[in-house]
Every structure is written in structure tokens, then in C-alpha cells.
């Protein structure tokens, strides 16, 4: 019998260790992961991002997801996912295309690992939501995960504790 690919999406507010966790899990399980596309894209713009830029980011996220699913690895780790992009569009631009809603509803994610805000926020040239905005967005992400009826687990602690907790969650999906 063919084993179904497990799909794990890592999410959470800015500066919560999502990329670090994605890389650590990919190394641990010896699988490729889908890196965050938005950060590199926005860093290379040399201007403020626009609504159309965020739409392009969303399209690329879906494309990367679909490409990885076609490869049928035993585990897919997504460093962020379309849910964050949907909220980004809503918060910054006040509008979200219907295709994003539909894609989120139709996408299979076995569980979300929500990185907690217990790590300090570290500013950089892309991050824009520290302080109370960070906490507000974190709550919004969790509410949206619940609204779509996705499974999720809050991942807390230092980087090593997060990795151990994430491995426990993934192991429990068998």
C-alpha cells in the first residue's frame, strides 16, 4: 500500500523561528522543504511591495506546493503557507481574491505548526509587525486556522525545544 505524503505547514507571526524550524525538520527527516518565498522576493524589490506583488507571492506559494506534492515525498514541510498571505492581503490592502480562499479550502495540510511568540522579535529590513501587532496577527493566524478547520499545534520554547515538539507532533500523525 502506498504511503500518503504528510504535509506540515509552519506558520506564526514574524520572528518566531518558522524558517529555522523548517530547515531543522527538513534536515532531521532528510527531506526537501518549501522555503519562504515572500521574504526573498520582497528583499529584492528595492521598493515598497504592492498588492500585485503579494498576489504573485501567493501564486508562487501555490506553484511550489503543487510541485512538491507531485514529487510525492514522504513528508512536505512548508515554511509558511497561503493562509498568512491571505491575512497579509486583508490587513495591508483590505481585499483578498476569491481564488485564494478557494485554494486554502481545497489544499490538504495535515497539520499546522504555529510557532509561538515566546521568542524575541528581531527587526530587519522586511519585518514590519513587532510589539502588539505581532500578538494581534498571531491570534488572527490561529483564528483563521480554526475557521478553516485545520489541525494545529502551538510550538513553544527555544529552537531545540521547538524542534523536539515538532518532531513529536509529526510522529503522532502516523
SERO-104228 format. One line per field, with one value per atom (N, C-alpha, C): x negated, y, z negated; residue in three letters; residue number from 1. Coordinates in pm, whole numbers, plus 50000, padded with zeros to 5 digits. Atoms other than C-alpha are relative to their C-alpha. Layout:
<sites>
east [X, ...]
north [Y, ...]
up [Z, ...]
residuo [ala, ...]
num [NUM, ...]
</sites>
This chain:
<sites>
east [49917, 50000, 49911, 50079, 49870, 50023, 49992, 49792, 50037, 49959, 49961, 49899, 50091, 49736, 50063, 49956, 49768, 49961, 50026, 49795, 50013, 50010, 49687, 49974, 50021, 49725, 49957, 50050, 49522, 50044, 49950, 49678, 49978, 50015, 49682, 49962, 50034, 49614, 49853, 50139, 49291, 49903, 50110, 48967, 50034, 49968, 49097, 49927, 50082, 48845, 50055, 49940, 49050, 49896, 50100, 48763, 49897, 50095, 48525, 50058, 49935, 48775, 50016, 49983, 48848, 49869, 50131, 48477, 49959, 50037, 48421, 50079, 49918, 48711, 49961, 50043, 48601, 49870, 50127, 48253, 50026, 49970, 48391, 50062, 49928, 48622, 49935, 50071, 48381, 50097, 49906, 48649, 49979, 50005, 48658, 50117, 49888, 48877, 50027, 49963, 49059, 49964, 50043, 48876, 50099, 49916, 49048, 49962, 50024, 49081, 50008, 49971, 49209, 49877, 50113, 48901, 49898, 50100, 48653, 50055, 49938, 48894, 50004, 49987, 48962, 49863, 50135, 48591, 49940, 50059, 48507, 50077, 49919, 48775, 49933, 50060, 48580, 50106, 49887, 48919, 50102, 49893, 49232, 50078, 49921, 49431, 50140, 49865, 49771, 50096, 49898, 50094, 49964, 50036, 49982, 49879, 50115, 49653, 50047, 49952, 49842, 50081, 49929, 50067, 49899, 50104, 49754, 49939, 50052, 49620, 50097, 49898, 49947, 49997, 50005, 49931, 49877, 50124, 49572, 50010, 49983, 49663, 50081, 49917, 49933, 49920, 50083, 49696, 49897, 50100, 49425, 50066, 49926, 49680, 50032, 49961, 49810, 49881, 50121, 49459, 49951, 50048, 49365, 50093, 49904, 49685, 49980, 50024, 49614, 49881, 50119, 49278, 50030, 49954, 49462, 49896, 50091, 49201, 50082, 49924, 49297, 50050, 49968, 49309, 49972, 50020, 49355, 50008, 50004, 49258, 50009, 49980, 49389, 49959, 50040, 49212, 50095, 49884, 49528, 50089, 49905, 49832, 50098, 49908, 50107, 50090, 49917, 50304, 49942, 50064, 50051, 50013, 49991, 50058, 50141, 49861, 50439, 50017, 49986, 50421, 49920, 50083, 50139, 50077, 49920, 50359, 50114, 49886, 50654, 49957, 50045, 50461, 49942, 50070, 50249, 50085, 49929, 50480, 50152, 49856, 50826, 50078, 49930, 50906, 49920, 50059, 50843, 50076, 49930, 50917, 50065, 49925, 51171, 49918, 50077, 50923, 49910, 50085, 50704, 50083, 49908, 50998, 50023, 49969, 51085, 49879, 50122, 50726, 49971, 50023, 50690, 50096, 49900, 51014, 49969, 50023, 50906, 49864, 50136, 50546, 49997, 50018, 50453, 49877, 50107, 50246, 50034, 49971, 50218, 50003, 49995, 50136, 49914, 50080, 50005, 49920, 50082, 49717, 49994, 49994, 49778, 49890, 50110, 49455, 50048, 49953, 49533, 49915, 50071, 49430, 49913, 50085, 49219, 49852, 50135, 48901, 50005, 49997, 48800, 50012, 49988, 48895, 49871, 50126, 48584, 50030, 49969, 48630, 49898, 50089, 48486, 50065, 49951, 48544, 50132, 49875, 48853, 50112, 49899, 49031, 50062, 49930, 49294, 50105, 49894, 49510, 49950, 50043, 49344, 50103, 49915, 49500, 50140, 49861, 49877, 50053, 49959, 49920, 49963, 50045, 49723, 50098, 49907, 49953, 50138, 49869, 50266, 50001, 50008, 50152, 49992, 50009, 50063, 50140, 49863, 50420, 50082, 49928, 50555, 49964, 50043, 50348, 50069, 49938, 50480, 50150, 49856, 50839, 50030, 49980, 50807, 49979, 50024, 50661, 50125, 49879, 50961, 50118, 49888, 51205, 50000, 50011, 51076, 50001, 49996, 51088, 49874, 50128, 50722, 49955, 50065, 50541, 49880, 50121, 50271, 49946, 50068, 50022, 49913, 50083, 49861, 49863, 50137, 49483, 49927, 50060, 49303, 49857, 50132, 48961, 49887, 50117, 48610, 49998, 50001, 48509, 49995, 50009, 48417, 50130, 49872, 48738, 50108, 49904, 48938, 49982, 50028, 48768, 50052, 49955, 48836, 50152, 49853, 49201, 50058, 49952, 49247, 49984, 50024, 49095, 50104, 49897, 49335, 50135, 49873, 49632, 50000, 50007, 49519, 50005, 49997, 49458, 50140, 49864, 49811, 50097, 49913, 49954, 50000, 50006, 49862, 50128]
north [49882, 50000, 50125, 49877, 50346, 50091, 49909, 50578, 50139, 49865, 50919, 50099, 49894, 51222, 50079, 49912, 51411, 50142, 49861, 51786, 50085, 49918, 52017, 50144, 49858, 52395, 50068, 49927, 52607, 50145, 49863, 52940, 50069, 49919, 53213, 50141, 49859, 53580, 50015, 49972, 53746, 49966, 50022, 53645, 49898, 50107, 53327, 49870, 50116, 53086, 49903, 50090, 52945, 49942, 50049, 52922, 49911, 50083, 52786, 49862, 50128, 52517, 49918, 50071, 52429, 49934, 50055, 52382, 49886, 50104, 52180, 49872, 50118, 51947, 49933, 50056, 51903, 49921, 50069, 51809, 49871, 50116, 51574, 49886, 50101, 51392, 49970, 50017, 51420, 50013, 49969, 51573, 50145, 49858, 51891, 50073, 49922, 52173, 50116, 49886, 52459, 50125, 49882, 52774, 50115, 49880, 53104, 50077, 49927, 53280, 50151, 49856, 53619, 50081, 49924, 53728, 50032, 49976, 53685, 50090, 49919, 53836, 50148, 49862, 54147, 50065, 49945, 54192, 50046, 49967, 54206, 50107, 49902, 54461, 50138, 49866, 54777, 50109, 49907, 54948, 49938, 50056, 54904, 49897, 50101, 54595, 50054, 49961, 54631, 49882, 50105, 54435, 49892, 50097, 54273, 49916, 50077, 54170, 49888, 50101, 53989, 49892, 50099, 53821, 49906, 50083, 53700, 49904, 50085, 53568, 49885, 50103, 53380, 49896, 50093, 53229, 49911, 50077, 53120, 49896, 50095, 52959, 49878, 50109, 52753, 49914, 50071, 52661, 49911, 50079, 52547, 49881, 50107, 52344, 49889, 50099, 52172, 49923, 50067, 52095, 49897, 50092, 51937, 49880, 50110, 51730, 49900, 50089, 51590, 49907, 50083, 51460, 49886, 50102, 51253, 49958, 50040, 51266, 49951, 50047, 51103, 50116, 49886, 51446, 50128, 49867, 51801, 50100, 49894, 52091, 50134, 49869, 52432, 50108, 49886, 52736, 50114, 49912, 52949, 49945, 50048, 52900, 50111, 49905, 53080, 50070, 49941, 53144, 50134, 49874, 53408, 50105, 49907, 53564, 50058, 49953, 53586, 50110, 49902, 53769, 50126, 49887, 53991, 50088, 49924, 54094, 50075, 49940, 54161, 50116, 49897, 54360, 50121, 49890, 54567, 50066, 49946, 54607, 49994, 50006, 54522, 49919, 50085, 54272, 49874, 50131, 53908, 49937, 50064, 53741, 49868, 50121, 53459, 49874, 50122, 53211, 49961, 50033, 53237, 49926, 50068, 53146, 49856, 50133, 52852, 49908, 50082, 52731, 49954, 50038, 52735, 49888, 50101, 52536, 49864, 50123, 52280, 49936, 50049, 52237, 49904, 50095, 51938, 50038, 49978, 52027, 49907, 50092, 51754, 50071, 49919, 51999, 50125, 49879, 52347, 49996, 49977, 52402, 50152, 49856, 52750, 50037, 49958, 52897, 50114, 49904, 53087, 50127, 49871, 53447, 50010, 49997, 53346, 50025, 49956, 53419, 50151, 49854, 53786, 50039, 49947, 53986, 50070, 49941, 54081, 50078, 49921, 54370, 49974, 50003, 54354, 50083, 49913, 54523, 49955, 50049, 54312, 49997, 50012, 54270, 50136, 49874, 54529, 49990, 50019, 54388, 49946, 50036, 54381, 50044, 49951, 54455, 49944, 50045, 54443, 49950, 50050, 54397, 49853, 50139, 54073, 49908, 50081, 53939, 49996, 49994, 54053, 49909, 50085, 53882, 49852, 50139, 53564, 49946, 50042, 53547, 49984, 50008, 53613, 49872, 50123, 53327, 49879, 50115, 53084, 49998, 49994, 53203, 49952, 50043, 53152, 49850, 50144, 52804, 49927, 50060, 52720, 50016, 49975, 52879, 49902, 50095, 52651, 49855, 50132, 52356, 49917, 50070, 52272, 49961, 50041, 52083, 50092, 49921, 52285, 49968, 50018, 52265, 50122, 49886, 52557, 49947, 50045, 52514, 50111, 49900, 52690, 49963, 50025, 52724, 50048, 49963, 52773, 49913, 50069, 52640, 49848, 50145, 52294, 49943, 50045, 52262, 50000, 49993, 52369, 49880, 50113, 52107, 49870, 50123, 51831, 49992, 49998, 51936, 49972, 50019, 51948, 49855, 50141, 51602, 49911, 50076, 51469, 50010, 49980, 51619, 49920, 50069, 51482, 49848, 50144, 51137, 49953, 50038, 51137, 49992, 50002, 51176, 49864, 50132, 50818, 49922]
up [50000, 50000, 50000, 49987, 50094, 49879, 50114, 49806, 50050, 49965, 49822, 49944, 50044, 49802, 49887, 50109, 49473, 50040, 49965, 49529, 49874, 50121, 49249, 50042, 49973, 49272, 49871, 50115, 49036, 50015, 49995, 48952, 49867, 50121, 48692, 50038, 49978, 48654, 50039, 49961, 48765, 49887, 50093, 48599, 49891, 50095, 48436, 50031, 49973, 48584, 50103, 49899, 48873, 50094, 49904, 49121, 49933, 50075, 48859, 49974, 50027, 48766, 50129, 49873, 49130, 50043, 49961, 49204, 49907, 50096, 48885, 50024, 49974, 48964, 50131, 49872, 49324, 49983, 50027, 49202, 49921, 50085, 48934, 50082, 49923, 49176, 50136, 49872, 49472, 50119, 49892, 49695, 50042, 49960, 49901, 49935, 50052, 49778, 50095, 49918, 49944, 49920, 50077, 49830, 50015, 49991, 49764, 50126, 49876, 50098, 49979, 50016, 49977, 49958, 50053, 49783, 50109, 49895, 50070, 50109, 49896, 50318, 49957, 50048, 50107, 49982, 50017, 50023, 50131, 49870, 50393, 50077, 49928, 50487, 50012, 50005, 50389, 50014, 50005, 50350, 49906, 50082, 50142, 50080, 49931, 50224, 50028, 49959, 50394, 49985, 49999, 50400, 50102, 49896, 50726, 49962, 50049, 50564, 49907, 50095, 50288, 50073, 49918, 50547, 50067, 49939, 50728, 49897, 50108, 50396, 49973, 50023, 50340, 50111, 49886, 50689, 49993, 50011, 50633, 49886, 50109, 50299, 50046, 49949, 50471, 50099, 49902, 50753, 49929, 50074, 50507, 49929, 50067, 50310, 50100, 49899, 50624, 50054, 49952, 50750, 49898, 50104, 50418, 49986, 50010, 50399, 50113, 49885, 50746, 49979, 50027, 50622, 49903, 50095, 50357, 49897, 50108, 50081, 49880, 50117, 49750, 49911, 50085, 49583, 50077, 49943, 49710, 49886, 50101, 49487, 50073, 49939, 49588, 49901, 50083, 49444, 50036, 49981, 49423, 50109, 49900, 49640, 50035, 49941, 49826, 49897, 50104, 49508, 49952, 50041, 49399, 50109, 49887, 49745, 50009, 50001, 49730, 49895, 50109, 49397, 50033, 49959, 49529, 50099, 49903, 49824, 49932, 50068, 49597, 49911, 50093, 49335, 50073, 49933, 49574, 50108, 49884, 49875, 49989, 50022, 49742, 50102, 49902, 50018, 50027, 49974, 50092, 50118, 49888, 50427, 49958, 50033, 50413, 50024, 49969, 50568, 49883, 50116, 50257, 49895, 50093, 50030, 50044, 49947, 50254, 49994, 50005, 50276, 49859, 50140, 49898, 49961, 50034, 49861, 50064, 49925, 50121, 49972, 50023, 50004, 49882, 50110, 49794, 49919, 50098, 49490, 49885, 50110, 49227, 49866, 50121, 48953, 50019, 50008, 48890, 49871, 50117, 48653, 49985, 50022, 48512, 49901, 50087, 48377, 49910, 50099, 48059, 50002, 50007, 47994, 49876, 50119, 47695, 50032, 49960, 47894, 50021, 49981, 47905, 50147, 49864, 48213, 50035, 49954, 48408, 50128, 49880, 48653, 50111, 49885, 49003, 50110, 49893, 49339, 50062, 49944, 49420, 49894, 50106, 49086, 49968, 50025, 49006, 49889, 50098, 48726, 49867, 50134, 48387, 49898, 50109, 48049, 50002, 50008, 48018, 50134, 49869, 48394, 50016, 49991, 48368, 49928, 50078, 48098, 50065, 49933, 48283, 50124, 49882, 48604, 49962, 50046, 48414, 49969, 50032, 48280, 50128, 49872, 48630, 50074, 49932, 48776, 49939, 50068, 48515, 50025, 49971, 48564, 50142, 49861, 48941, 50015, 49997, 48895, 49948, 50057, 48676, 50095, 49908, 48923, 50117, 49889, 49199, 49952, 50064, 48957, 50025, 49991, 48996, 49859, 50124, 48723, 49978, 50028, 48546, 49862, 50127, 48264, 49975, 50037, 48082, 49959, 50024, 48078, 49923, 50088, 47793, 49963, 50058, 47634, 50089, 49919, 47762, 50126, 49871, 48102, 49986, 50018, 47977, 49946, 50054, 47775, 50108, 49890, 48081, 50094, 49910, 48296, 49938, 50067, 48040, 49998, 50004, 48003, 50139, 49862, 48381, 50043, 49967, 48423, 49931, 50072, 48158, 50073, 49929, 48344, 50130, 49871, 48680, 49979, 50030, 48528, 49964, 50041, 48387, 50117, 49882, 48739, 50070, 49937, 48831, 49982]
residuo [unk, unk, unk, unk, unk, unk, unk, unk, unk, unk, unk, unk, unk, unk, unk, unk, unk, unk, unk, unk, unk, unk, unk, unk, unk, unk, unk, unk, unk, unk, unk, unk, unk, unk, unk, unk, unk, unk, unk, unk, unk, unk, unk, unk, unk, unk, unk, unk, unk, unk, unk, unk, unk, unk, unk, unk, unk, unk, unk, unk, unk, unk, unk, unk, unk, unk, unk, unk, unk, unk, unk, unk, unk, unk, unk, unk, unk, unk, unk, unk, unk, unk, unk, unk, unk, unk, unk, unk, unk, unk, unk, unk, unk, unk, unk, unk, unk, unk, unk, unk, unk, unk, unk, unk, unk, unk, unk, unk, unk, unk, unk, unk, unk, unk, unk, unk, unk, unk, unk, unk, unk, unk, unk, unk, unk, unk, unk, unk, unk, unk, unk, unk, unk, unk, unk, unk, unk, unk, unk, unk, unk, unk, unk, unk, unk, unk, unk, unk, unk, unk, unk, unk, unk, unk, unk, unk, unk, unk, unk, unk, unk, unk, unk, unk, unk, unk, unk, unk, unk, unk, unk, unk, unk, unk, unk, unk, unk, unk, unk, unk, unk, unk, unk, unk, unk, unk, unk, unk, unk, unk, unk, unk, unk, unk, unk, unk, unk, unk, unk, unk, unk, unk, unk, unk, unk, unk, unk, unk, unk, unk, unk, unk, unk, unk, unk, unk, unk, unk, unk, unk, unk, unk, unk, unk, unk, unk, unk, unk, unk, unk, unk, unk, unk, unk, unk, unk, unk, unk, unk, unk, unk, unk, unk, unk, unk, unk, unk, unk, unk, unk, unk, unk, unk, unk, unk, unk, unk, unk, unk, unk, unk, unk, unk, unk, unk, unk, unk, unk, unk, unk, unk, unk, unk, unk, unk, unk, unk, unk, unk, unk, unk, unk, unk, unk, unk, unk, unk, unk, unk, unk, unk, unk, unk, unk, unk, unk, unk, unk, unk, unk, unk, unk, unk, unk, unk, unk, unk, unk, unk, unk, unk, unk, unk, unk, unk, unk, unk, unk, unk, unk, unk, unk, unk, unk, unk, unk, unk, unk, unk, unk, unk, unk, unk, unk, unk, unk, unk, unk, unk, unk, unk, unk, unk, unk, unk, unk, unk, unk, unk, unk, unk, unk, unk, unk, unk, unk, unk, unk, unk, unk, unk, unk, unk, unk, unk, unk, unk, unk, unk, unk, unk, unk, unk, unk, unk, unk, unk, unk, unk, unk, unk, unk, unk, unk, unk, unk, unk, unk, unk, unk, unk, unk, unk, unk, unk, unk, unk, unk, unk, unk, unk, unk, unk, unk, unk, unk, unk, unk, unk, unk, unk, unk, unk, unk, unk, unk, unk, unk, unk, unk, unk, unk, unk, unk, unk, unk, unk, unk, unk, unk, unk, unk, unk, unk, unk, unk, unk, unk, unk, unk, unk, unk, unk, unk, unk, unk, unk, unk, unk, unk, unk, unk, unk, unk, unk, unk, unk, unk, unk, unk, unk, unk, unk, unk, unk, unk, unk, unk, unk, unk, unk, unk, unk, unk, unk, unk, unk, unk, unk, unk, unk, unk, unk, unk, unk, unk, unk, unk, unk, unk, unk, unk, unk, unk, unk, unk, unk, unk, unk, unk, unk, unk, unk, unk, unk, unk, unk, unk, unk, unk, unk, unk, unk, unk, unk, unk, unk, unk, unk, unk, unk, unk]
num [1, 1, 1, 2, 2, 2, 3, 3, 3, 4, 4, 4, 5, 5, 5, 6, 6, 6, 7, 7, 7, 8, 8, 8, 9, 9, 9, 10, 10, 10, 11, 11, 11, 12, 12, 12, 13, 13, 13, 14, 14, 14, 15, 15, 15, 16, 16, 16, 17, 17, 17, 18, 18, 18, 19, 19, 19, 20, 20, 20, 21, 21, 21, 22, 22, 22, 23, 23, 23, 24, 24, 24, 25, 25, 25, 26, 26, 26, 27, 27, 27, 28, 28, 28, 29, 29, 29, 30, 30, 30, 31, 31, 31, 32, 32, 32, 33, 33, 33, 34, 34, 34, 35, 35, 35, 36, 36, 36, 37, 37, 37, 38, 38, 38, 39, 39, 39, 40, 40, 40, 41, 41, 41, 42, 42, 42, 43, 43, 43, 44, 44, 44, 45, 45, 45, 46, 46, 46, 47, 47, 47, 48, 48, 48, 49, 49, 49, 50, 50, 50, 51, 51, 51, 52, 52, 52, 53, 53, 53, 54, 54, 54, 55, 55, 55, 56, 56, 56, 57, 57, 57, 58, 58, 58, 59, 59, 59, 60, 60, 60, 61, 61, 61, 62, 62, 62, 63, 63, 63, 64, 64, 64, 65, 65, 65, 66, 66, 66, 67, 67, 67, 68, 68, 68, 69, 69, 69, 70, 70, 70, 71, 71, 71, 72, 72, 72, 73, 73, 73, 74, 74, 74, 75, 75, 75, 76, 76, 76, 77, 77, 77, 78, 78, 78, 79, 79, 79, 80, 80, 80, 81, 81, 81, 82, 82, 82, 83, 83, 83, 84, 84, 84, 85, 85, 85, 86, 86, 86, 87, 87, 87, 88, 88, 88, 89, 89, 89, 90, 90, 90, 91, 91, 91, 92, 92, 92, 93, 93, 93, 94, 94, 94, 95, 95, 95, 96, 96, 96, 97, 97, 97, 98, 98, 98, 99, 99, 99, 100, 100, 100, 101, 101, 101, 102, 102, 102, 103, 103, 103, 104, 104, 104, 105, 105, 105, 106, 106, 106, 107, 107, 107, 108, 108, 108, 109, 109, 109, 110, 110, 110, 111, 111, 111, 112, 112, 112, 113, 113, 113, 114, 114, 114, 115, 115, 115, 116, 116, 116, 117, 117, 117, 118, 118, 118, 119, 119, 119, 120, 120, 120, 121, 121, 121, 122, 122, 122, 123, 123, 123, 124, 124, 124, 125, 125, 125, 126, 126, 126, 127, 127, 127, 128, 128, 128, 129, 129, 129, 130, 130, 130, 131, 131, 131, 132, 132, 132, 133, 133, 133, 134, 134, 134, 135, 135, 135, 136, 136, 136, 137, 137, 137, 138, 138, 138, 139, 139, 139, 140, 140, 140, 141, 141, 141, 142, 142, 142, 143, 143, 143, 144, 144, 144, 145, 145, 145, 146, 146, 146, 147, 147, 147, 148, 148, 148, 149, 149, 149, 150, 150, 150, 151, 151, 151, 152, 152, 152, 153, 153, 153, 154, 154, 154, 155, 155, 155, 156, 156, 156, 157, 157, 157, 158, 158, 158, 159, 159, 159, 160, 160, 160, 161, 161, 161, 162, 162, 162, 163, 163, 163, 164, 164, 164, 165, 165, 165, 166, 166, 166, 167, 167, 167, 168, 168, 168, 169, 169, 169, 170, 170, 170, 171, 171, 171, 172, 172, 172, 173, 173, 173, 174, 174, 174]
</sites>
